[in-house]
Amino acid sequence: MTATGIEPSLLSLPLFDGCSEEDLRAVTAVVAEPRPVAEGEVICVEGDQADRWWVVIDGLADVTVAGLYMATIGPGETIGELALLDGQPRAATVTAVTDMRVYEVDGDAFIEWLLASPRLAVAMLRRLAARLRATNLRPSSPSRPALLTPTRHGGPTATAPAPAAFDPTAGFFDDPAAHLSAFRESAPVHWSDALSSWVVLRYHDVHRLCRSHAVVGSVATLEAPGDSDQAPRRPGWRMMIARDGNDHTRLRKLVARVFTPRAVARWQERAESIVEGLLAAADQRDDLDVIADYAFPLPAQVITEMLGMPPDDTPQLRAWSRALTLRLDPFITPEQEDNAAVAGRGMADYLQAIIADKRAHRCDDILTALLEAEEDGDMLDDRELMNQVVLIYIAGHETTLNLIGNGLTHLFRFPEQLDRLRATPDLDANAVEEVLRYESPAQLTRRVNLEPVEVAGTTIPAHSHITLSLASANHDPRKWGPTADLLDIARAGANDHVSFGGGAHYCLGASLARLEARIALPRLVRRFPRMAPAYDKPNWIPRSGLRGVETLPVTLRR
């Protein structure tokens, strides 16, 4: 509470623009203490009668209608007030995707105060009008579309015979789903000498371990004390994804505020403008490499502008970034390791100069926001800031680049789904979730268990490397049913995928990747309805950690 007795997070809500502190005391009077909401908890259910609403303090929740993904909401946003105001049943289901804290507002008491306060009433009417305008500018909330059974068109091959343990070999990268399927059935958890790690492949096991407090994200936990002085030479050694416990929580709090869904939404208009410019340029051509000419320029330009970096530096930043991403692959070669080290030093020197300039010339960008980010008097030091910016830049374009490329590649393989996306804008958001499920840009994530954990009847000893196969989990028929290996952009519950991880390490850039893909992929396929692949088979990059195609040539006017 503030000195006036008003909840600080309520004061900052656009919902209450124009209200005085006296008006807001009416709200405070019916707001209980913050309520914790556990990951996976359903906050409200579509069709239920409304008797309260919620203000999000921390955490994220997914909104679904008729089982289809619509949006993700976060801090500073509200849930369910419109159903309360118009006396209608809930219009959507809202489910926590991370641990959350919310203010829960009693409906009857709030309505009484609303009637007594004209300014509060006007503020709520503005909110209602803004929501209605936004709804009219986008496709209507979908009813469950007519069932259309996906069919295989060059889809996954038959299940491959499983070797004794996971070890990518010839043919694996062309169709990892078939190989992973064989492991998932015969050896859902096993030790892999190739990875020097336990491998976990089934959905419910991967989902649980992503969120377990006994499993941490920093492989450095296993390093011997004598190895610690080697850490500074490793690019990104202090990135948030390599920290755990209080250190990770502290960094995440300082960075998360600039990547909430609401903060990211400010960039929608700019992303749309970039996409339209790229499409206009493509209009002048008969063919296109979707990766080089479309999927890369959009996220690279957006993240460069978000960070406030000079646009002319994008090619060099991309080169450094690509070298650094190879460190996320467990099969990195010594030469690639050396290249990543050189790239890390180059990017560090570059960012030191950029940060110094930002300190002297503050701007409206993420880098400045990170410089100014403060939590209980704590701020990022220069080295922490530099490392988080490296992470943001890499994650801010690499995931989206591969998401767009993977999505189009598989839409070509399932042409009835491509036609359906062109014809059904209501499915845009859910289609992106299904692409994330079907071919996750991040195929695996590495963890360390602090205590023994049991998986599928096998006990993994404490302090072991664990590789969680996100790609395998996303195709597990135990979760997804008999159509797990088919692309279905109208799949109910598609957003239950594990492509963004979970728990404390849930992907911070998820909202940005979703925003850009939801703009880029549908607009491309609708702009060029006769677009067709100009290759015999996809040119997959031979990486086991990140999944994407090197090139994606298409003809635009077949």
N, C-alpha and C positions, 0 to 999 in steps of 0.2 A: 504493500500500500504506500501511497505518497503521503506527505504531510496532511493533505486534505482528505485522506481516507479513500482515494480512488485508485483502482488497480492501474499501474503504469501501462500495461499492454492494451488496456481499453482506450487510453488517451490517444494512442497512435493509430487506432483503426479508422480508415476512411469512412466506415459505416457511421461514425458519429461526428463527421465534419459539421461544423456550425453549432454544435452543442456546447453549453457552458458546463463548468464543473458541477454546478447545482443540478443540471440535467443528468449528468453522469452518476450522481449519487443515487439516482433512481435505479440505475443498472447495478451499481455496486451493491446496493441493498439486497438484490436477489441473486448475486453471484456468490457461490460457496467458495471454499478454498480450492485451488487447482486440483483437478482429479487426474490421477495417472490412468493412461489407457495402454494396455499391453499390445505389442505387435500381434496382429491377427484378430484383435477384438473388433466386433462390428458395432459401430457407434449408432447408426440408425439404419433401418431396413425399409426399402421401397415398399410402399403400400400401407405401412403402419401409420396410425394416427399420431399427429404431432402434439407433444405436450411440453417440449423444451427445445432449446437450441444451444449451440456450443461455439466458443471462441478458441481457436487453436493457439497455444502458447509455443509449444515445441513439437517437432515431429511431422510426419507426413501421413496422409490417408488417400486411398484411391476411391474414386467415385465411379460406380457402375450403374447402368440402366439396362434392365432385362438381361443382365449378365454380361453386357458389353462395356468395355472400358471407355470412360468419357474424359476423365481428368484426374490430376493429382493436386491436392491442396495442402497448404503448409501454414507456418506461423503467420499470424495476423489475419487469417481468413476465418470465415464463419460457416457454420454448418446448420442447415435446417430452419433458419428463421422465416423463410418465405412460406413454407408449409404451415408454420405456426400462425403467421399473420393472416393467411387467407383461409385457414380452417380446413385445408385439404390434406389428404394423406401424403406421406413422404413421396417425393418424386424420384428418389435415387437411394441406393445403398452406399454407405460410406464405411470403409474398413481401414483400420490402421495398418500401414505397411512398415512402420517403425514404432518403437515405443514413443508415446506422446504424453503431453500434459495439456489439458483443456480446462477452460472455465465452463461450467454447466449452468445455464440460466433457466430458472423455473418459468414455464410459459405463462401460467395464470397470473402470477405476481408481476411479471414484466408487462403484460397487456394492461394491467391496472395502472401501472406507472406511465405507460405509453399514452393512455387516455388523458392522464393528468398533465402531460408535458407536450405542448405543441411542437417545440423544437425537436424532441425525440421522434415524434410522429412524422415530421417532415423529413428527418434524416432517414428513417426507415423507408419512407415512400421513395426517396431518391435512390436508395439501394434497390428497391423493387424495380424502379424504372430502368436503372443501369443494367440489371440482370435481364430484363425483358429486351432491351436494345441489343445486348450481346447475343441473346438467343436468336433474335431475328436476323443477325448478321451471319450466323452459322447454321448448318443443317440442324433440323429439329432432333431432339433426343429420340433415338430410334426405338421402335418396338422391335421385338425379336424378328429378324428378317426371315422370309420363307427359306426353309431348309434347301440347300443346294449341296449335294454330296460331292466333295472334291474327288478328283480322279488323278491317277498318276500319268504324267506326261514327262518321261525322262526322270521320274522321281527316284527315290532311294532304291538301290539294288537290294537283292535278297541278303539276309543276314550273313555276314562273313563268318567263317570259322574262327573261333577265338584262340589265339596263342596262350601261353601260360600266364603272361602278364603284359600290361599295356606297354607298347613300344612301337611308335609310329614307323611304318615301313612303306615300301613302294605301294602306291594305291590308296594309302590311308587318307591323304589329304583331298583326294577327289571325292571321297564319300565317307567321312568319319562316322556318320550316323550308323551305317551298317556295321562297322567294326565295334563301335561303342555298344550297339545293341547286343552283340554276341557276348561282350564282357558283362554287360548288365544282367544277363540271364545266367551266365555260368560262374561268374566271379564278381559279385556286386561290390565286394571289398577285398582288395588283395595288395600285396607288396610288389612294387615294380622296381627292378634294379635300374632300368633305364632312367627313371625319374628320381631314384633314391627316395622313394616316397610311398606311403600307402595311397591307394586310389579308391575313391568312393563314387559310385555311379548311379544309385537309385534316387529318385526325386525326394522321397520323404527323409532319407538319410542326409542328402545334401542340404535340403531345406533346414533340417534340425541343426546340423553342424555349423551352417552359416551364422546361426543365431545363438549358438551355445556360448555361455560365458566361460566355459572350460576350454574353448578353442579360440586362439588369438590369431591376428593377421600378420604378425611380424615374424618372418623366418629367422631374423637376427636373434630371436630368443634362444636359439640353439647354438649360437656361436660361443666358442670358448673365450674366456676373458682375454687371452692373449691376442684374439683376433680383432678386438674392438678398435685398436688404433688403425686398422685397415679401412674402417667404415668411411672416413672422409673422402677416400679416393673412389668410392662407389657413387655414381651419379644417382641423385635422389635418395641418398641414405637416410635423410631426415624427413622424407615425404610423409604425409599423414598416413598413407596406406601401410607404411613400414613401422608405425608406432602403435602402442596399445595402452590400455589402462588410462590413468589420469593424463598422461602425456597426449594420447590420442584424443581424449575427450576435450582437453584444453584447445588443441589445434582445431578440432572440428567445430567447436563453438565459435571460434574467431573467424573461421572461413565460411561456415554454413549460411550465415545471414545474407551473403551476397549471391547465394545459389538457391534460395527458396523458390518454389513455383511462381510466387507473386513477383519476386525480383526478376526472374528470368523472363516473365511475360512482357516486361518492358521492351524486350528486344524482338518481339514478334513482328512488328511493323517493319523493322530494319531487315529481318530475315526474309520477309515477303518481298521487299524491294530488291534484295540481292538475287533471290530466285527469279523474279520477273526479268531482271537484267540478263541473267544467264540464259533463260528461255528465249528471250528476244534475240540474243546472239546465236543461239542454236537454230532459230527460225531461218537464218540466212544460209544454213548448211543442209546437206543431204545425209551426212553421217556425223557420228559423235562418239568420243570415248567418254562414257558417263562418269568414270572415275576421275580422269584428269580434267575434264571440261565442266563438270557439274557437282559431283559428290564431294570432291575436295575443296573447290573454291568457296562454296557456301560456308561450311563450318570453320574453315581457316580464316576467312574474312571476318566472320562474326566474332570468333574468340579473340582475334587480333584487335578488333575495335573495342570489344568488351574490356580487354586489358589495357587499352590505350597505347598500344604499340604502333610504330610507324608501319603503314601497309606495305611499303617497299621492302620491308624486312621479312615478309612472309616466306619467300623461297628459302632463305637461310634458316629461319626458324623451323620450317618443315623438314629440312635436311637433318638438323640436329634432333628434332623430335623423332624422326623415323629411326635414327640410329639408337636412340634411347629406348624406344619401345621394344627393341629386340631383347633387352634385359628382362622383359616380362616373360620371355619364352624359356622353358627349362632346357631347351636343346641349343642354347647359344654357343657359337664356336669361339675359340680364343681370338680370332680376327675380329669378329663382331663385338666381343667384349672390349677389345682395344679401341675400336671405332666408337663405341658407346662412351668410353672414358674420355676420348678426345672431344666428342660432342658435348659431354657434360661440362667439361672445362670451358669450351667455347660459349655455351649457353650461360654458364655462371658469370663469365666476364661481361657478356652482353647485358645480363639482367642487373648486375651491380650498377652499371652506368644508367640503365633505365630507372632503377629505384632511386638513385641519387637525384635524377632529373625530376621524378615525381615528388620527391620531398620538397624540392624547391618550387615546383609548379603544379599545384593540386588541380585535378580535373574530375569530371563526372565519369569515372570509370572504375572497374573492379580493383585495379592495382591501387588506386588512391583509397578506395573503400577499405582494402585490406591494411593499408598503412594506418588508417584511422580506426580500424576495428578494435574494440576494447570490451573486455568482459571482467567486471570486478577489478578494474585497474590494471589488468593484464593486457599486454599487446604483443604482437609478433616482433621478434628482432629481425635484423636484415637477413641473416642466414635462413631463418625459418620462413620468412617471406619469400625469399628467392626459391627455396625448394617447393613451396606450395604453388608458386606461379608456374614452375616447370610442370608439376602435376596437372594443374588446371589447363595449361596449354595443350599438353599431350592428350589428356582425357577429353578436352573440349572440342577436338576435331577428329581424332582417330576413331572414336566410337561411332560418331555420326557418319563419317566417311564410309566405314564398313557397313553400317546399318542400311544406308541408302543403296550401296552396291549389292549387298546380300539380298535385300528386299527385291530389287528389280531382277536379279539373277533367278530367283526362285519364282517370281511371278511369271517369268517367261516359261518356266517348267510346268506351271499350273495355269494354263491360259484362261480357263474358266474363272479363276480367281482374279486374274488381271482384268478381264471384262467386267467382273463384278465390282472391282474397285473403281473403274472408270465410271460406272453407272450409279454408284451408291456413295455419295459423299458422307452419309451418316456413319459409314464404317471406317472413315479415315483414321481415327484415333485407335480403334480396336485393331485395324490392319497393322499398324506399327507394332502393337503389342504382340500380334501373332508372328510377325517377322522376327521380333526379338526372341520369341520362343523357338521358332523353327530353326533359325541360324544365328545364334547369339554372337555378337562381335567379340565378346570375351568367352572363350571356350572352357576355361578352368580358372580356379583360384587356389592359391596355396595358403595353408594354415598350419598351425602348430598347436597340439593339445597339451595343456598344462597338467592334466591328470588322465589316467586311463579312460578310454571311451569305448563303449560296445557298439558295433555296427553290424547288423545282419548276422548276429551270432559270433562275430569275431571281436576280440579285445585288442584294440590298438594301444600299445604301451605309451605311457606318458612321455612327453617331450619328443614326439615323432613328427616328421614331416607328413602332412596330409594334403593330397591333391583332390579337390572337389570338382568333379566333372560336371560343369553347368550344362554343357551340350548334351550329355547323356541324360541328365535329370529332366531336361526340357523335352525329351522324347520318350520318357518312361510311360508305357501304356497303363501302368498301375495308377498314374495320375491322369493321363490324357485320353485313355481309352483306346479303342481299336484304330482310331484315326490319328494316332500320335505322330506317324510319319508322313502325314499329309498336311499341306498348307490350307488353312481354312480361315479367311479373314473375318468371318462372322463367328468364330469360336467363342462360346461363352467361357468366361474365366481365363482368357488368354493372358491377362495381366498377372496371373499367379506364377508366371515364369520366374526363374531364379537368375536371369541374365544380369541383374544389377546387384547380385549378392543379397546380403541381408544383415540384420543386426547392426552392431556398431559400425561396420564397414560398408553399409548400404551406399551405393554409388551416389556421390554428391552431385554429379553432373547429369543425373537421370532426367531431370526436368528439361535441361537444355537439349539433350539428344532427342527426346520425344518431340519437343517443339519444332526443331529443325526438320526432322524426318517427316512429321505430320504435314509440314508445308511442302517439302521438296518432292517426296515420292508421288503423292496423288497428282500434283500439278504437272509433273513431267509426263505421266502416263496419259493424262487427259489432254495435254497440249499436243501430243503426237500419238493419236489413236492407231496409227498404222506402223508405229515403231516396232522393230523386230531385231533380234540378236544377229550380229554379224560375226559369229564364231561357231566352231564345231562343238566345243565344250568349254566351260568356264575356266579361266586362268587363275586358279586358286594359288595364293601365296603359301609356300610350304612352311607354315608356322603352326604349332600346336596350341599356343596360348591365345593368340588373336586370330580371328577368322575374317578373311576378306579376299577379294579378287584384285589382281595387279592391274588389269585393264578390263574394260567392259565396252567393247565396240558395238555400236548399234547403227542400223539404217533407220532414218526418220520417216521416210516416205516410200515404204515398200510398195 
